Amino acid sequence: MRLAILAPLALLPLAACGSVADGIRTPQMSAISYPARLVPTEQTVIIPSDAPRPASPNSLWRNGARAFFHDQRASHVGDILTVNIAINDTAKVQNETVANRKASSNLGIPNFLGLESTLGRLLPKAFDPANAINTSSNNQSDGLGSVNRSEAINLTIAAVVTQVLPNGNLVIQANQQVRINQELRELTVAGIVRPEDITAANTIQHTQIAEARVSYGGKGQLSQVQNVPVGQAVLNKFSPF
């Protein structure tokens, strides 16, 4: 019991230091980097030459142009595609369970090896061998539970292809940070997509991402006020009462 109380108290100074630092400093953004270790840190980049390109008489397309019939959709490691997130989920569940049970039993021993009279002398005067044991029980249970949840998120984010699987599917990851005054909002998206699901505009819906991981949160002064203090959270977790 004493250890359960002293352990959270020992963590209070550390929690206070972290809270003071977070309350004074502005949330810092992460450095720009590749979203996963699967992407090589060094990639070969071909810089186009500044030399003038030769003219193409009687041609509607200039030599050295970026693309004409080439597919511009993301297909290689390092390519970028746009992810449209439109989550509008509503769930409502209500369950109720009611159970009743009644039971009674009556046990008598009119003949017990000829010792009925002896039992009558040992037990109270109201003892009746024909009704030696009489029990009854009445159990009632009533449980009610309900869930009412509604979520709505509408966002657009650019993701990077971090891996091409052997079957051609693409592993994508995205991380977007927006800081407004003292509040930092961060959006993270990751998952696996099929190249066939990417539209001609190089976009994809979040419903077409397998193993999708969408995280939208933040940190700052407003988030700090909404969170439970560390000391109170530790006490709630380890308190035996």
Secondary structure by P-SEA (a helix, b strand, c coil): caaaaaaaaaaaaaaaaaaaaaaccccccccccccccccccbbbbbbbbcccccccccccccccccccccccccccccbbbbbbbbbbbbbbbbbbbbbbbbbbbbbbccccccaaaaaaaaccccccccccbbbbbbbbbbbbbbbbbbbbbbbbbbbbbccccccbbbbbbbbbbbbcccbbbbbbbbbbbbcccccccccccccccccbbbbbbcccaaaaaacccaaaaaaaacccc
